[in-house]
Amino acid sequence: MPQRRLLHVDSSRLSAWLWHGGSLRHEGEFGADEAGVAAFSAYLAQHRSSLWLMLADVAEEGFQFEAIPHVLGADRTALVRRKLNQFFYGSPFTTALSLGREKTGRRDERMLFAALTRPQAFEPWLAALRAAEAQLVGIYSAPLLVPTLGQRLKLRADNCLVVSFGSAGIRQTFLEAGRLRFSRLSPLTAGVAEEVAYACAADAARTYQYLAGQRLIRNAALPVVILAPTAFRGALAAACISSDELQYEIVDLPSVAAACGLKRTPDDFSSDLLFLQMLATQQPREQFASPPERRFYRLWQTRFALKSVAAVVMFACLLFAANELYEVRALREETARIQAQTEADSRRYA
């Protein structure tokens, strides 16, 4: 199997990681400028046989919810595509998540439509990948991974807000019945613990008002789970005080990372490594890359399938040949035994 490499992309840079032996190894950092893209192209040339997974962590990610008629097959595909074009016209990086069916009425399908809404931020990196004929598995985003994180955290509440800190800023992701419903990223202007903590509390309050305005939460406190770096726990506990609207739970980021299988403890406040680890071990079904971007990966899948079939056929032929050889040998032994018996009988009655 080819090696897997992961690309973490934010608004200012791309970082490259090798997934090997169940752990991540940092291989490079590339700025979002001409020199950085050129260096990235040279890096790709050194690893032409790798499989690539891209993780986007950007503020320009849109979400739209709508219930659609429950249809199947080509009709559903066409309807979903039409809705994506309607909500995110001009972006090739779109996807749709099914949130289940309504429990009453026509039992329409509840859908969350999502997109990376500033495609030009990814174009230089994708152009380099296309030029290198790189096998891009998919483009994913941090919010797509949060539902899996919620399962691993064994969140008790049906609805909750998960807060994480990354190189791109503070990310707040709202889970409804354990499924992604909304996410927003706020940039961080400073890395001082107290300032980060108060920015986190202010963002949570604003998000609560937004969710209440959208009628996503009603007459109940919103659980807020904060993935806290060890050095920030004291400041977060002081700034994020539970109220009738928000109920905070501060969990230790290194402990969460270890529970998710991350062998390398994050050396800063960032959850980036945690999300990369989760992407390496369990990719979401939904992703943003269009078919042209995944062309060389599809070709690799086809070649791999053909080689696998050829290997199975060859193994079957070897088994058949071995069985035939065994039967021929057994037949020869039986023939020799009969001949010997015949000769012995002939001498006896001569």
C-alpha positions in Angstrom: 0.0 0.0 0.0 1.2 3.5 -0.7 2.1 5.9 2.1 -0.6 8.3 3.3 0.2 12.0 3.7 -2.1 14.6 5.2 -2.2 18.3 4.3 -3.6 20.8 6.8 -4.7 24.0 5.1 -5.7 27.3 6.7 -5.9 30.8 5.3 -2.1 31.5 5.5 -0.3 28.2 5.0 -0.2 24.5 4.3 1.5 22.0 6.6 2.3 18.4 5.4 2.3 15.3 7.6 3.3 11.7 7.0 1.1 9.0 8.5 3.3 6.1 9.4 3.0 3.4 12.1 -0.1 4.9 13.6 1.5 8.3 14.2 2.0 11.6 12.5 5.4 13.1 11.4 5.7 16.7 10.3 7.4 17.0 6.9 7.0 20.6 5.9 5.4 24.0 6.2 4.5 26.1 3.1 3.3 29.7 3.0 0.4 30.7 0.8 2.6 32.7 -1.6 4.5 32.0 -4.8 7.6 30.7 -3.1 5.5 28.5 -0.7 3.6 26.9 -3.6 6.8 26.3 -5.5 8.3 24.5 -2.5 5.1 22.5 -2.1 5.4 21.4 -5.8 8.9 20.2 -5.2 7.8 18.3 -2.1 5.0 16.6 -4.1 7.6 15.5 -6.7 9.4 13.6 -4.0 6.3 11.6 -3.1 4.5 10.8 -6.3 3.1 7.4 -5.1 1.5 8.7 -1.9 -2.2 9.1 -1.2 -3.1 12.6 -0.1 -5.8 13.8 2.3 -6.5 17.5 2.7 -8.0 19.0 5.9 -9.3 22.5 5.6 -9.6 24.7 8.6 -11.0 28.0 7.3 -13.6 30.6 8.3 -15.1 30.5 4.8 -17.3 27.4 5.3 -21.0 27.8 4.8 -23.9 25.6 6.1 -27.5 25.6 5.0 -30.3 23.4 6.4 -33.4 22.4 4.4 -35.8 19.5 4.4 -36.3 18.0 1.0 -38.8 15.4 -0.4 -37.7 11.8 0.3 -36.6 10.6 -3.1 -34.0 8.0 -4.1 -31.5 7.3 -6.9 -30.9 9.7 -9.7 -33.8 12.0 -8.6 -32.2 12.5 -5.2 -28.8 13.1 -6.7 -30.2 15.8 -9.1 -32.2 17.4 -6.3 -29.2 17.6 -3.9 -27.0 19.0 -6.7 -29.6 21.6 -7.5 -29.8 22.7 -3.9 -26.0 22.9 -3.6 -25.8 25.1 -6.7 -28.6 27.3 -5.3 -27.0 27.8 -1.9 -23.3 27.9 -3.0 -23.2 29.0 -6.6 -19.6 29.3 -7.8 -18.0 27.0 -5.4 -16.9 23.5 -6.6 -16.3 22.3 -3.1 -19.7 21.3 -1.8 -21.2 18.3 0.0 -24.5 17.3 1.6 -25.1 15.4 4.9 -28.3 13.6 5.6 -29.6 14.3 9.1 -32.4 11.7 9.0 -36.1 12.1 8.2 -38.8 14.2 9.7 -41.0 12.3 12.2 -44.2 13.8 11.1 -46.0 14.9 7.9 -44.4 13.7 4.6 -41.4 12.6 6.6 -39.1 14.7 4.4 -35.3 14.2 4.6 -33.5 16.7 6.7 -30.3 17.8 4.9 -27.3 19.9 5.8 -25.7 21.5 2.7 -22.1 22.6 3.2 -19.4 24.2 1.1 -16.0 25.8 1.2 -17.0 29.2 0.0 -13.7 30.8 -1.0 -12.3 28.3 -3.6 -9.5 30.6 -4.6 -7.8 29.9 -1.3 -7.3 26.3 -2.3 -6.6 26.7 -6.0 -2.8 27.2 -5.8 -2.5 24.0 -3.7 -4.9 22.0 -5.9 -3.1 23.2 -9.0 0.1 21.8 -7.7 -1.6 18.5 -6.8 -3.0 18.3 -10.3 0.3 19.1 -12.0 2.0 16.3 -9.9 -0.9 13.9 -10.8 -1.3 13.4 -7.0 -3.8 10.9 -5.8 -6.1 13.1 -3.7 -8.4 11.0 -1.6 -10.6 14.0 -0.6 -10.9 17.4 0.9 -12.3 17.4 4.4 -12.9 20.0 7.1 -12.6 20.1 10.8 -16.4 20.3 11.4 -17.0 17.1 9.5 -14.8 15.3 12.1 -16.5 16.8 15.2 -19.4 14.2 15.3 -16.9 11.4 15.5 -15.1 13.3 18.2 -18.4 13.6 20.0 -18.9 9.9 19.9 -15.4 9.3 21.3 -16.0 11.9 24.1 -19.3 10.1 24.9 -21.2 13.3 25.1 -24.3 12.9 27.2 -26.3 15.8 25.8 -28.2 15.5 22.6 -27.3 19.0 21.6 -24.1 20.7 22.5 -21.4 23.2 21.4 -17.9 21.8 21.0 -15.1 24.4 21.2 -11.6 23.8 20.0 -8.5 26.0 19.5 -6.4 25.7 16.4 -3.8 27.6 14.4 -6.6 29.2 12.5 -8.5 30.4 15.6 -11.4 29.4 17.9 -13.8 26.9 16.3 -17.3 26.3 17.7 -19.3 23.4 16.3 -22.9 22.8 17.2 -24.1 19.2 17.2 -27.8 18.4 17.1 -28.6 14.8 18.2 -24.9 14.1 17.7 -24.8 15.3 14.1 -23.2 18.4 12.6 -25.5 21.3 12.2 -23.4 24.4 12.3 -19.8 25.6 12.8 -18.0 28.9 12.8 -14.3 29.9 13.1 -13.2 33.1 14.8 -9.6 34.3 14.3 -7.3 34.7 17.4 -5.3 37.9 17.6 -3.3 36.8 20.6 -2.1 33.6 22.3 -2.2 34.8 25.9 -4.3 32.4 28.0 -6.5 35.1 29.6 -7.3 36.8 26.3 -8.0 33.5 24.6 -10.3 32.5 27.4 -12.4 35.7 27.4 -12.6 35.5 23.6 -13.9 32.0 23.9 -16.6 33.0 26.4 -17.6 36.0 24.2 -17.9 33.8 21.1 -19.9 31.2 23.0 -22.4 33.9 24.1 -22.7 35.2 20.5 -23.2 31.6 19.2 -25.9 31.0 21.8 -27.8 34.1 20.6 -27.5 32.9 17.0 -28.7 29.4 17.7 -31.6 30.7 19.8 -32.6 33.1 17.0 -32.6 30.1 14.6 -34.7 28.2 17.1 -32.1 25.4 17.3 -32.2 25.6 21.1 -35.3 26.4 23.2 -35.9 26.9 26.9 -32.8 25.0 28.0 -29.2 25.7 28.8 -26.7 24.8 26.0 -23.9 22.4 27.0 -20.5 23.8 25.9 -17.6 21.3 25.8 -14.2 23.1 25.6 -11.1 21.1 24.5 -8.7 22.9 26.8 -4.9 22.9 26.5 -3.4 22.2 29.9 -1.9 25.7 30.2 -5.2 27.3 29.5 -7.5 25.4 31.9 -7.2 27.9 34.7 -7.9 30.9 32.5 -10.8 29.1 30.8 -12.4 28.1 34.1 -12.2 31.7 35.3 -13.7 33.2 32.1 -16.2 30.6 31.1 -18.7 30.5 34.0 -21.9 28.5 33.6 -25.2 30.3 33.6 -28.9 29.6 32.8 -28.0 29.8 29.1 -24.6 28.1 28.9 -23.3 25.1 30.8 -19.5 24.8 30.4 -17.5 21.6 30.6 -13.8 21.9 30.3 -12.0 18.7 29.2 -8.2 18.2 29.0 -7.0 18.3 25.4 -4.0 16.0 25.9 -6.3 13.4 27.5 -8.7 13.6 24.6 -5.9 13.3 22.1 -4.5 10.2 23.9 -8.0 8.7 24.0 -8.2 9.2 20.2 -4.9 7.4 19.7 -2.6 10.4 19.2 0.8 9.2 20.3 2.3 12.7 20.1 1.1 15.1 22.7 0.2 18.6 21.2 3.0 20.9 22.1 0.9 24.0 21.9 -2.8 25.0 22.4 -3.8 23.7 19.0 -6.2 20.8 18.3 -4.9 20.6 14.7 -3.0 17.3 15.5 -6.0 15.8 17.0 -8.2 16.4 13.9 -5.4 15.2 11.6 -5.1 12.0 13.7 -8.9 11.5 13.4 -8.8 12.0 9.7 -6.0 9.6 9.2 -7.8 6.8 11.1 -11.4 7.4 10.1 -12.4 9.5 7.1 -15.9 10.9 7.0 -18.1 9.7 4.2 -18.7 13.2 3.1 -15.9 15.3 1.5 -15.7 18.5 -0.6 -13.4 17.5 -3.6 -15.1 17.4 -7.0 -14.5 14.3 -9.3 -11.9 16.1 -11.4 -9.8 16.7 -8.3 -9.9 13.0 -7.4 -9.3 11.7 -10.9 -5.8 10.2 -10.2 -7.1 8.7 -7.0 -9.9 7.0 -8.9 -7.3 5.7 -11.4 -5.2 4.3 -8.5 -8.3 2.6 -7.1 -9.0 1.0 -10.5 -5.4 -0.2 -10.9 -5.4 -1.5 -7.3 -8.7 -3.3 -7.9 -7.4 -4.9 -11.1 -4.2 -5.9 -9.4 -6.1 -7.4 -6.5 -8.4 -9.3 -8.9 -5.3 -10.5 -10.8 -3.7 -11.7 -7.6 -6.8 -13.5 -6.6 -7.1 -15.2 -10.0 -3.4 -16.2 -9.9 -3.8 -17.6 -6.4 -6.9 -19.6 -7.5 -4.9 -20.9 -10.5 -2.0 -21.9 -8.2 -4.5 -23.7 -5.9 -6.0 -25.5 -8.9 -2.6 -26.4 -10.3 -1.5 -27.7 -6.8 -4.7 -29.8 -6.5 -4.2 -31.2 -10.0 -0.6 -32.0 -9.2 -1.7 -33.8 -6.0 -4.3 -35.8 -7.9 -1.8 -36.8 -10.7 0.7 -37.9 -8.0 -2.0 -39.8 -6.2 -3.1 -41.4 -9.5 0.5 -42.4 -10.3 0.9 -43.9 -6.9 -2.3 -45.9 -7.2 -1.3 -47.1 -10.7 2.1 -48.2 -9.4 0.4 -50.0 -6.5 -2.0 -51.8 -8.9 0.8 -52.8 -11.3 2.8 -54.2 -8.4 -0.2 -56.1 -7.1 -0.9 -57.4 -10.7 2.7 -58.6 -11.0 2.6 -60.3 -7.6 -0.6 -62.1 -8.6 0.9 -63.2 -11.9 3.9 -64.7 -10.2 1.7 -66.4 -7.6 -0.5 -68.2 -10.2 2.2 -68.8 -12.8 
